[in-house]
Amino acid sequence: MARYTLHGIFASGPTYKVALMLRLTGTPFDYEHVDLRAGAHKADAFLARNRYGQVPVLEDSQTDYCLCQSSVILDYLADETGQFGGKDRGERLRAREWQLWGAGTLTTGIYRTRALKLGFFKFPEQIAEANLQSAQGGLKELNTLLDGRDWLVGKGATIADIDLYGIAAYAPQAGIDLAPYGNVRKWLARVEALPGFKDVNTCLPQASAKA
Ligand SMILES: N[C@@H](CCC(=O)N[C@@H](CS)C(=O)NCC(=O)O)C(=O)O
């Protein structure tokens, strides 16, 4: 049994973020598929792990922590693995700042537009349009903020890049053309060149798996 067990579903962006962090840090993990269609995430056994009834959840058998919220899990894994946490406290705080920016500004538009495109959800036309505009606005802002920078924080990849990659990388599945966002495209390519990188389609197994 691996130290870590990730509970999630392969189509989930937040689950992907955590799996990507585990892959990039070379951390073995067991994977437990949570059948959202069958409502497994609302069953008592799952709610005991995550009171919000959502994936992902990361269990650490060494510390007995059972964590939810993908950004918090990345923060935790940065400490446990000693990787991608920034070179000092200032960089870590800046990385957390980016993660919150991503959660507030980038996530809803991209994930919901993708969910509509893939048929996971339906939205009234006006809401769908607002989601798309929000996604495009977030990408435009990210593109500007990346001006003159290779990475979001400091001179190397941090949990901020992994977190926001796990949102922005779903833009193509959302039907959003990244051509107007040149800085974003170059930054995505930098993350994709990191050793251990796996893309949104291959990072997670489709069924439960042992490390
Ligand atoms: N803020 C959470 C979002 C998690 C989330 O939205 N998970 C979705 C799957 S992508 C889920 O479990 N949805 C089922 C539900 O909310 O009932 C995170 O970053 O971990």
The ligand as an SDF file (V2000), in Angstrom:
LIG
                    3D

 20 19  0  0  0  0  0  0  0  0999 V2000
  -12.8470   23.5310   -4.7710 N   0  0  0  0  0  0  0  0  0  0  0  0
  -12.8240   22.0950   -4.9490 C   0  0  0  0  0  0  0  0  0  0  0  0
  -13.7670   21.7400   -6.1020 C   0  0  0  0  0  0  0  0  0  0  0  0
  -13.9900   20.2520   -6.2000 C   0  0  0  0  0  0  0  0  0  0  0  0
  -15.0750   19.9210   -7.2060 C   0  0  0  0  0  0  0  0  0  0  0  0
  -15.7680   20.8030   -7.7420 O   0  0  0  0  0  0  0  0  0  0  0  0
  -15.2260   18.6130   -7.4550 N   0  0  0  0  0  0  0  0  0  0  0  0
  -16.2840   18.1600   -8.3510 C   0  0  0  0  0  0  0  0  0  0  0  0
  -15.7150   17.2570   -9.4400 C   0  0  0  0  0  0  0  0  0  0  0  0
  -14.7120   18.1720  -10.5180 S   0  0  0  0  0  0  0  0  0  0  0  0
  -17.2760   17.3190   -7.5620 C   0  0  0  0  0  0  0  0  0  0  0  0
  -16.8950   16.5370   -6.7320 O   0  0  0  0  0  0  0  0  0  0  0  0
  -18.5620   17.5120   -7.8730 N   0  0  0  0  0  0  0  0  0  0  0  0
  -19.6230   16.7900   -7.2710 C   0  0  0  0  0  0  0  0  0  0  0  0
  -20.4990   17.6570   -6.4240 C   0  0  0  0  0  0  0  0  0  0  0  0
  -20.1670   18.8300   -6.1770 O   0  0  0  0  0  0  0  0  0  0  0  0
  -21.5330   17.1550   -5.9960 O   0  0  0  0  0  0  0  0  0  0  0  0
  -11.3830   21.6140   -5.2140 C   0  0  0  0  0  0  0  0  0  0  0  0
  -10.6030   22.3800   -5.7860 O   0  0  0  0  0  0  0  0  0  0  0  0
  -11.0430   20.4890   -4.8100 O   0  0  0  0  0  0  0  0  0  0  0  0
  1  2  1  0
  2  3  1  0
  2 18  1  0
  3  4  1  0
  4  5  1  0
  5  6  2  0
  5  7  1  0
  7  8  1  0
  8  9  1  0
  8 11  1  0
  9 10  1  0
 11 12  2  0
 11 13  1  0
 13 14  1  0
 14 15  1  0
 15 16  2  0
 15 17  1  0
 18 19  2  0
 18 20  1  0
M  END
$$$$
